[in-house]
Amino acid sequence: MKWNLRLAAANRGIWKASELQRMLAERGVVISAGKMSGLWSGQPNTVKLDELDVICAVLGCGVEELLLSEPERVPEPTLATDSQATAVGQPRAVAPRPHTGRSLPPR
């Protein structure tokens, strides 16, 4: 996914991160300077869903304008080898547990 906040803000005449930070604070979302820098630069560490709601409300946009899908960046599936886990629904060997009447300790 590509984070597109800066362009979405620019399309609405918001050119500075501090201006958007003030607008978010007016709506009850106080964001630190460090987190705002990450949001504005396009590399946020985290974005909470309630923060995303407020960002969309302040900018008057939808999530689809802030988060752009990049399916071409998803790696192709690799073929499983015998040493790798089997796919869901595929049979696999099961080793019986000893019947000593006691459970095994946690691993």
N, C-alpha and C positions, 0 to 999 in steps of 0.2 A: 504494500500500500504506500502511496505517496501522500504526504501531508502538504496541503495546499493553502494554509491559512494566509500567508502573506499576499498571495494573488487575490484571494477572496476579499481580503481587507482593502487592498488597493483598488479593486473594482468598485468599492463603496467610498472612496476618498479618504481612507484611513492609511496614512503613510508611516506612522511611527508606532512602535511597539508600546511605548508609554501611553499613547492615546487610547489604544485598545485595552491596555491594562486598567486604565482609569474607568473606561466604559464598563468593563467586567466587574470592577469593584462597586460601581453604582448598582449593579444587579445582584450583589451579594457574593461574588466570587473573587476573593483576594488571592492573587497569584504572585509568588515571589519573583524578584528580578531574574534569578537564575532560571526558574521554570519558564518565565515569559520569554527569555532569550532562546530557550530550546524550542518553544512553540513558534516563535517568529522566524527562527533560522531554518525551520523545516526538519529538525531532528529532535522531536520531543521524546523524552524517556517514557512518560506516561501521560495519558489524557483520560481523566475520569469521565464517565458517562454524564454525570450531572454538569460537569464543566463544559462538555461538548454541547449539551442542551443550551446553556447560557451563551456560549460562543455563537451558536446558530441563531439564537434570539437577537443578540446584539447586532450581528451582521445581516440578519434577515435572509438567511440562506438555509439550505438543507445540508445534511451530512454528506451527500454525494458531491457537493462542491468542495468540501474540506478534505475528504478522503477519496483519492483516485486509485482505482484498482489497477494493478500492473500484473496481469496473469502471465505475461511473457517472461517474467522474472522467476517464476516457479520452476524448479528443476523437474526434468522428466523423471518418471519412475525408473528405478533400477531393477534388474532381474535378480531375484533371490537365488542364493546358492544353497547347497544342502546344509551348510553350517549356520545359515540364518534362520530365523523363526519362520514357521509356515504361515500362510495367509489364513485369515479368518474363514472358518468353514472347512478347512483342509484337515484331513486326519493326521494325527501325530502320535508318536509312541508315548505310552503312559507307563510309568514304573509303579508297581503296587507298593503300598506302604506296609511296613511290618505291623502285625497285629499283636502288640505287646500290652494293649489296654491303656497305654499312656500316649499322650500326644507328644510330638517333638517340640523342643524349645524353639523360640523364634530365631530366625537367622540373623 
